[in-house]
Amino acid sequence: MNRNINMEALVLSARETAQDNRSVCLLTKDGIEWTTLFGGPKSKLRGAVSPWNRGVAYVYKNEEKQSAKITDFDVKKYHPTFRENLFKSFAAALAGEIVSKSKCAGSPEQCFVLLNGFLDGMDLLGEEESRLGLLRFLWRYLELLGVRPSVDSCPRCGKEFGAVEGAALSSNFSQSALELKAGGKRALYSSAEAAFVCEECCSPQEKGFRLSEGALFYLKISGGTSSFDMAAARKARLPARDFADLKAFLYEMTEGALGARLKTLESGKGIL
């Protein structure tokens, strides 16, 4: 049975195949769709069906031949700064690889919203803010994968991380908490407990990632769903050491959750 369908889609990749055609990977709210874009370099669709463009894809499916081809693509959103900034280009590729390898973490609609929010936000931000945005994306994606560790409190003694006594809930609260906790006590990630253990409860001999309580507080607000948490996470800035530690932790956690090495991390060494 033949049918024409249209869907809201994000182009994850477009690779050359035989006879100058392209194999196109689309992310939709229903999951990942593999389609073919016919036509050589002169095809008008080539420019529209480019990685990270989002819009309405018109697809012709032939169920008998198990094939699908793009007949049109109405672009609603471009990301022009990705072509001008190497980090943004690699960060988008990394996010796309994670989504593809995890098969949308089993939650395609949430994945669609999360990835597009990350790409749209990065397109509006500078490189420094985009680097933090990538960490927030990874942290939120770990939740979709069902492996995000707890950063609320120590599982052994119940101590709350990031608590600041007497601090008022204001626009500067989160940054003040980060500055107060940065460079201080460091908590150890315990894979057995899927949580961070405070400095008082873990021995120096225990091995694993150690993050400052400031970094844990940043993760806490980055995973929040309230408008205050999301605004605070976007405005917050991490000290260089906390940023480096957090990046290394999230990269390893993500690869561990996927059970595979990420090729973009290898090719993007020194950039990501």
N, C-alpha and C positions, 0 to 999 in steps of 0.2 A: 504494500500500500504506500502510495506517495502522498506526502503532505507538506504544506508550507507552514512554517511557524515563525513567530517573532518573539524575542525575549530580551529583557534588559541584561546586558552583558558587559564584562570587562575583558579586554584582550590581555591574556597573560603572556603569550608568546606567538610568534609567527615565523616559522622556519621554512627555508627553501626546500622544495622537493623536485622530483623529475619534471621536465618540460616547463620549467619556470613557474610552477604552481607553488602554493604555500600550505603547510599544515598549521592550522591555527588552533590554539588552545584558548577556550573562553571560560570565564568564571561567571556562573549565573546563580540566582538564588536557589536553584534546584541542584546545583553541583557543577562539575566540570564537563564541558562539551568539547569534543574534538571534531573539527570541521576542516573542509578544504576550501581554499580560495583559488579559483582558477584564473588564469590570465598572466601574461608576462609583465615586464617592467612598465608597459604602457597602460596597464589596467588602472582605471580611475579609483578602484576600491583599495588599491595597495596603501595609499596614504591614509585612508580612513581606518583600515584594519591594521593598526600599528600597536605594539605593546603599550599598555597603560591607558589607551583610549577607552572611554566608557560610553555606551549608548544603546541603541536598539539594533539588535542583529536580526536579519531576516535570513532564515535558513530553510533550505529545501532538503527534506529527508526522504531517502528511499529505503524503507524498512527491509525490502527483499534483498537488496545489495548491502545492507548495513552501512550505508554511506550518508554523508551530510555535506552540503556545500553552502557557502555563504553567497547569497544573491544580492544583498545590500547591507549597508551598515550606516545608521544615522547617528553620527557622533554628537554626544551631549556634553562631554567633558574631555578636554585635553590636559596634559601636564607638561607644558612647555619648558619649565625650569629643569626637568630631568635631562634634557639634552644639553643643558648649559653647565650642569654640576655633576662631576663624576661620582661623588658620594651618593647623591640622590638616585642616580641611575643604578648603582650597585645595591643600595638599600631596597629599592623597588624590586630588583631581581631576586634578592634574598627572600623578601616576603613572598614573592610569587613562587619560588622554589619550595618554601615551607608549606604553602597552601597546596601545591600540587602533590608533594610527597606524602602529605598527611590526608589527602583526599578531603580537604575542607574540615578536617577534624571531626567528621561525622555530623557537622552542623552547618550546612552550606549557606543558609540564609544569614546566620550570625556571622559567618566567615565573610560573606559578601559585604556586609555592613562594616565590619571591622577593617578589612583590607582597603576598601574604598575610602573610609574615614582617614586611615593612615596616609594614603596616597594624596588625597585632597589637602590634608593638613600640611604635609611635607612640601607640596607645591607652593604653599603660601608663606612658608618659613624660610629662614636662612639656614646655612649648613649646621651651625652650632645647635639650634633648636631642633633641627631634623635628626641629629644624632641622638638626642634625648628621646625624640619621638619614636625612633626605632626601638629603643629599650622598652618604652611603654607598649609598643605593639607586641614585642616578644613576650612580655609579661602577661598581657591580656590573652595572647594566643595560647600560652601554657594553661590558662584556665579552660579554654575551649578543648584542649587536649586532655583535660582532667588530671593534670600532674602539677598544678601550681602549688608550691608549698605555702604553709601558713607563715605570715610575718606579723601576726597580731601580738603574740605573746610566747614566752618560753614554755615549751610543753612540760618541763620538769619542775619549775617553781611557780609558773603563772605570771611572771613579770611581764608587764606590757611594754612593747617596744615603741619608742618615739613619743611617749607621754611627757608632756612638759607642764609641770605644776604651775597653776596660776596664769597660764597663757590664755589670752582671749581669742575667740574665734573671729579673726579678721583676715583681711586680704594678705597681710604679712605674716600670719601665724605659721604657715607651712614652711616658708623660707627661714623663719626664726628657729623653728624646731630643727630643721636640717643643719643650720649653722651651729646650733648648740650641741647636737649629737655627732656631727662630723669629726673624725679624727679621734674620737673617744673610744669607748668600749666596743669590742667587736664580737659579734655573735657567729657561731659555727653552724653551717648547714648540716643537718643530720638526715641522710637519706633514709635511714631506718624509721625515723619519726616523721619524715616529710615536713620538717619544720626547722626553724632556727633556734638554737640553744644559746642562752645568754652566757656571757663570759664567766660568770660565777658558777655556772652549772657544768661547764665543760673543762676538761683538763687540757693543758698545753700539748699533750701527746696525741690527742684526737686529731685526725687528719680530715681535711675538707676545706671548702670555701669559707672564708670568714669575711663578713661584711660589717661595716660600721652601723650603729643604730640609726644614724642619719640616712644611710642607704636603704635600710629596712623601712624607715618611715616614708621614704620616697616611693618605694614599691607599694606601700600600703595605700597612699593617696592615688597612686597611678592605677590601682585596681578598683578604686571607688567608682560608684555610679552616680553620685550626687553631683549637681552642677558645681558645688563648691570644690569638691575633690578634683574634678576634671580641670577646672580653671586653675587651681593651685598647682597641679602637676605640670600644666603647660608653662606656668610662670616660674616654677622652681628651677634652681641651678645647683648642680652637684660639684663639689671639689674634684680636682683632677684624679686623685687616688680613688675616691669613691666611684667615680664614673668608670675608671679602668677595671676596678674589681667587679662592679656590677655587670659590665659588658662581658667580661670573661665568664662570669657565672651564668648569665642568660644564654650565651652561645652554647656552652657545654650542656646546660639543661635542655635546650631545644634539640640539639643533636641526639642527646640521650633519649628524649621522648620519641623522636622519629626513628631511632635505631639505625641511623645512617649519617654519613658525613655530608655536609652541605658544600656542594661544589662552588657556590658563590663565595663562601668564606675563604676557600682556597684561592680562587682567582682574584678575590678582592683584598688580599693581604696588603696591609699598609694603607688601605683606603677605608675599609669598614672598621 
